[in-house]
Amino acid sequence: MDSFFLYLISINVIAFLAFALDFLLCARWPALEDSAANSLVMDLFPIAGGAPGMLLALFVLTGTGRGHRMNKDNIAWWFLAIVCFIAWGLVVATRLGFVALDVTADGLFSGWHIERLKVLGIYLAAINIITFVVFAWDKHVAASGNDLRRRSPEARLLGFSLVGGSIGGMLAMRLVRHKTKKWYFVWGLPVFFALNVAMILFAHSAGLI
């Protein structure tokens, strides 16, 4: 087996076991869950390629004893794993030869399919407007009594930002001052934007747009 894929299998098995162990340790010693050192160590696994193992662990383990698998305590880990999963997916697709990347200026900026680019532009405009409105509405609700039944879950805000609405989200954060104290929004949305740009360039290199 190719050493690259052997590495990915190994790191994902290790990531799953590490998160399972961390879950048990945090259940025994709750203070460990708030430890910056613990979070930093666990963050290394998806960055190193173990995002599928981390996502599997989160799905299996966080569903026990909680109302929702994705909540304020673990949402940053969920989205870190999703971002790393997408990024490593692009790496694997390139490794398997599904796309030949041309990172030259000519390869990146020429040969675009104009009609498909227009459709993408319409989608991005729409999703960014929607994301801005959702952020602004959530801020309005929070400032008008904070009725939790009307609030938008953080997963929804991050989800809209991840699927192309990062600019709308960042504009809303600046203009209506919403989620500006949550580090995973402050740092996450620029990362989502960079990932979206990378995915567009990747799709262009694959001849899709």
C-alpha positions as CSV (number, residue, x, y, z in Angstrom):
1,M,0.0,0.0,0.0
2,D,1.1,3.5,-0.8
3,S,2.8,5.0,2.3
4,F,0.7,8.2,1.9
5,F,-2.6,6.3,2.3
6,L,-1.1,4.0,5.0
7,Y,-0.3,7.2,6.9
8,L,-3.9,8.5,6.5
9,I,-5.4,5.3,7.7
10,S,-3.0,5.2,10.7
11,I,-3.6,8.9,11.7
12,N,-7.3,8.4,11.5
13,V,-7.3,5.3,13.7
14,I,-5.1,7.2,16.2
15,A,-7.3,10.3,16.0
16,F,-10.4,8.2,16.8
17,L,-8.8,6.5,19.7
18,A,-7.3,9.8,21.0
19,F,-10.7,11.5,21.0
20,A,-12.3,8.5,22.6
21,L,-9.7,8.6,25.4
22,D,-10.0,12.3,25.8
23,F,-13.8,12.0,26.0
24,L,-13.4,9.5,28.9
25,L,-10.8,11.6,30.7
26,C,-12.8,14.8,30.4
27,A,-15.8,12.9,31.8
28,R,-13.7,11.9,34.8
29,W,-11.9,15.2,35.2
30,P,-14.2,18.0,33.7
31,A,-11.5,20.7,34.2
32,L,-9.4,19.0,31.5
33,E,-12.0,19.9,28.9
34,D,-11.3,23.6,29.5
35,S,-7.5,23.2,29.3
36,A,-5.9,25.1,26.5
37,A,-3.1,22.5,26.3
38,N,-5.6,19.7,25.9
39,S,-7.4,21.5,23.1
40,L,-4.2,22.3,21.3
41,V,-3.0,18.7,21.3
42,M,-6.4,17.4,20.1
43,D,-6.5,20.1,17.3
44,L,-3.3,18.6,15.9
45,F,-5.0,15.4,14.8
46,P,-7.4,16.8,12.2
47,I,-4.7,19.2,10.9
48,A,-2.4,16.1,10.5
49,G,-5.0,14.3,8.4
50,G,-7.1,12.6,11.0
51,A,-10.3,14.6,10.4
52,P,-12.5,11.6,9.4
53,G,-11.4,9.8,12.6
54,M,-12.2,12.9,14.6
55,L,-15.6,13.4,13.0
56,L,-16.5,9.7,13.7
57,A,-15.5,10.1,17.3
58,L,-17.5,13.3,17.7
59,F,-20.5,11.7,16.1
60,V,-20.3,8.5,18.2
61,L,-19.3,9.9,21.5
62,T,-21.0,13.3,21.8
63,G,-24.4,11.8,21.1
64,T,-24.4,10.1,24.5
65,G,-26.1,12.0,27.3
66,R,-26.7,15.3,25.4
67,G,-29.5,16.8,23.6
68,H,-27.5,17.6,20.4
69,R,-24.3,16.2,19.1
70,M,-23.2,19.7,18.0
71,N,-23.3,22.2,20.8
72,K,-21.4,25.3,22.1
73,D,-18.9,23.0,23.9
74,N,-17.7,21.2,20.8
75,I,-18.8,23.2,17.8
76,A,-15.2,24.5,17.2
77,W,-14.0,21.0,17.0
78,W,-16.7,20.0,14.6
79,F,-16.0,22.7,12.2
80,L,-12.2,22.3,12.5
81,A,-12.7,18.7,11.5
82,I,-15.0,19.6,8.6
83,V,-12.5,22.2,7.2
84,C,-9.6,19.7,7.5
85,F,-11.7,17.0,6.0
86,I,-12.4,19.1,2.9
87,A,-8.7,20.3,2.7
88,W,-7.3,16.8,2.9
89,G,-10.0,15.6,0.5
90,L,-8.5,18.0,-2.1
91,V,-5.1,16.6,-1.4
92,V,-6.3,13.0,-1.8
93,A,-8.1,13.9,-5.0
94,T,-4.9,15.4,-6.4
95,R,-2.8,12.4,-5.2
96,L,-5.2,10.0,-6.9
97,G,-4.9,11.9,-10.1
98,F,-8.5,13.1,-10.3
99,V,-7.1,16.6,-11.1
100,A,-3.8,17.9,-12.4
101,L,-3.1,21.2,-10.7
102,D,-1.7,24.0,-12.8
103,V,-0.6,26.6,-10.3
104,T,1.0,28.9,-12.9
105,A,-0.6,32.3,-13.5
106,D,-1.8,31.1,-16.9
107,G,-3.4,28.0,-15.4
108,L,-5.1,29.9,-12.6
109,F,-6.5,32.9,-14.5
110,S,-7.3,31.6,-17.9
111,G,-9.7,29.0,-19.4
112,W,-12.6,29.7,-17.2
113,H,-16.1,28.6,-18.3
114,I,-17.9,31.9,-18.3
115,E,-21.5,30.6,-18.0
116,R,-20.6,28.3,-15.1
117,L,-18.7,31.2,-13.5
118,K,-21.9,33.3,-13.8
119,V,-23.9,30.6,-12.0
120,L,-21.3,30.4,-9.3
121,G,-21.3,34.2,-8.9
122,I,-25.1,34.2,-8.5
123,Y,-24.9,31.5,-5.9
124,L,-22.2,33.3,-4.0
125,A,-24.0,36.6,-4.1
126,A,-27.2,34.8,-2.8
127,I,-25.5,32.8,0.0
128,N,-23.6,35.9,1.2
129,I,-26.8,38.0,1.4
130,I,-28.6,35.2,3.2
131,T,-25.7,34.7,5.6
132,F,-25.6,38.5,6.4
133,V,-29.3,38.5,7.0
134,V,-29.1,35.4,9.3
135,F,-26.3,37.0,11.3
136,A,-28.1,40.3,11.6
137,W,-31.4,38.7,12.6
138,D,-29.7,36.7,15.3
139,K,-28.1,39.8,16.6
140,H,-31.5,41.6,16.6
141,V,-33.0,38.7,18.5
142,A,-30.1,38.6,21.0
143,A,-30.5,42.3,21.6
144,S,-34.3,42.2,21.9
145,G,-34.8,39.8,24.9
146,N,-32.6,37.0,23.7
147,D,-35.5,34.5,23.0
148,L,-33.6,31.3,22.6
149,R,-36.4,29.8,20.5
150,R,-35.8,32.5,17.8
151,R,-32.0,32.4,17.9
152,S,-30.0,30.9,15.1
153,P,-27.8,28.1,16.3
154,E,-24.1,28.8,16.0
155,A,-23.9,25.7,13.8
156,R,-26.2,27.4,11.3
157,L,-24.2,30.6,11.3
158,L,-21.0,28.7,10.7
159,G,-22.6,26.4,8.2
160,F,-23.8,29.3,6.0
161,S,-20.4,30.8,6.2
162,L,-18.6,27.5,5.3
163,V,-20.7,26.9,2.2
164,G,-19.7,30.2,0.6
165,G,-21.2,32.9,2.9
166,S,-18.0,33.9,4.7
167,I,-17.9,37.4,3.3
168,G,-21.5,38.0,4.4
169,G,-20.7,36.7,7.8
170,M,-17.6,38.8,8.2
171,L,-19.4,41.9,7.1
172,A,-22.2,41.2,9.6
173,M,-19.7,40.6,12.4
174,R,-18.2,44.0,11.6
175,L,-21.3,46.0,10.9
176,V,-23.7,44.6,13.5
177,R,-21.0,43.5,16.0
178,H,-22.2,39.9,16.3
179,K,-20.1,37.0,17.4
180,T,-17.0,39.2,17.6
181,K,-16.0,37.7,20.9
182,K,-16.2,34.1,19.8
183,W,-12.7,33.1,18.6
184,Y,-14.0,30.4,16.3
185,F,-16.0,33.0,14.4
186,V,-13.2,35.6,14.4
187,W,-10.7,33.1,13.1
188,G,-13.0,30.6,11.5
189,L,-14.7,32.8,8.9
190,P,-11.4,34.0,7.3
191,V,-10.3,30.3,7.2
192,F,-13.6,29.5,5.5
193,F,-13.0,32.2,2.9
194,A,-9.5,30.9,2.1
195,L,-10.9,27.4,1.9
196,N,-13.7,28.5,-0.5
197,V,-11.1,30.3,-2.7
198,A,-9.0,27.2,-2.7
199,M,-12.0,25.0,-3.7
200,I,-12.9,27.3,-6.6
201,L,-9.3,27.3,-7.9
202,F,-9.3,23.5,-7.4
203,A,-12.6,23.1,-9.3
204,H,-11.1,25.3,-12.1
205,S,-8.0,23.2,-12.3
206,A,-10.3,20.1,-12.6
207,G,-12.1,21.8,-15.6
208,L,-15.4,22.2,-13.7
209,I,-15.6,26.0,-13.9
